[in-house]
Amino acid sequence: MLDHAADGYLILDEKDHLLYANSRACLYLGLPLDGFTTAGKFVDVVRRQYRLEPETAWAAWPRLSRRCYLVRPETLNTRAFWLQVEIFHPVGAPASGGVVQLRDVTEQVAARRDMRKFHSAVSHKLLTPLNHIYSGLGLLVDELDTLPRSEVERLANTALEGARRLFAELQDIFDYVSAPSLATPGEGFALAQLQAQITAIASSLSLTQVTVSTPDDLQPARLTMSQRAMELILWELLENAKKFHPRQSPAVEVAVVRAEDRAIRLQVRDDGLTLSPDQLAHAWEPYVQGEKHFTGEIPGMGLGLAMVAALVWQAKGAVRLANRPDSPGVVVELTLQLAP
């Protein structure tokens, strides 16, 4: 139950050492997701990543007389991240050990509107290209007889670019809505096609540093995921790697490894940005993008990873996103079922 809880939970011994952390707590504290091992004293672990606020309350740890928080200050790329901390002590031992709850209260503390919902996505994402189309065509109609040819071309190109962007934004929505129905029809996806599929997508996106590795014994295998669904998934993952790379030129490593119960893990690594716990926790939600403030300027509707998750979950798979431990960048890991 704790491993599937929305909050982070830890168990501490009487000396404040970590005995257990669920998956969400591991994500918040940067602990290994593949198997928790003793990581030292709780306060020492959190101090490496967070500010302890208010300091006067934390001074009495593990006795807390008021609510305490772990705060990761905002950076150029991420907003501040807040965790509310509560500790529950064993009956009769109010100053030793216990269960710690970590709850993400960033939204409440920031007291800001939820800019990730559909109404905000519509106002920011769709209104901008519509304005380009409307203003460009309006000027062309009103001033066509007096404008020089160069200005006519500029206004026409502005309107066309707005139309292309609007089409792309709406296509993202349509793809997301129809994604679950695309997951498993047909004969599945042959892993032998993976190299060619990724090469074609990388070429379309002008990505020059993409490598693919698939074990020889898995080449004949076939996934239950449909051909169309895999195309959408691979396109979204590679496009995201480019979109959020500081120079739009990521080095991407795609690897297939065998998993248990007739499944494989498809791992996609890039060398772009390191994400905050908040971004990692909400990455699979619709209308969410990896930017500090939701401005609407980053291309797309924030539906790419949400669509990937919908497709994978529909095909009885699993998704995971984590920062790379060895360098900047992220690792997207999809667990996908093999066909009989």
Protein Blocks (a to p, Z undefined) as FASTA:
>chain_A
ZZmpmbdcddddfkopafbdcfklmmmnopafkbpcdebjfklmmmmmpccddfklmmmp
cbdfbdcdddddddfkbccddddddddddehiakggcddddddfklmmnopacfkbmklm
mmmmmmmmmmmmmmmmmmmmmmmmmpcfklmmmmmmmmmmmmmmmmmmmmmmmmmmmmmm
mmmgcjbjafklmmmmmmmmmmmnopabdcddddfklmmpccfbdfklmmmmmmmmmmmm
mmmgmklpacddddddddehhiaddddddfbddddfklmmmmmpghiacdfbdghlagcj
hlmmmmmmmmmmmnopacdddddfkbgcddddddddddZZ
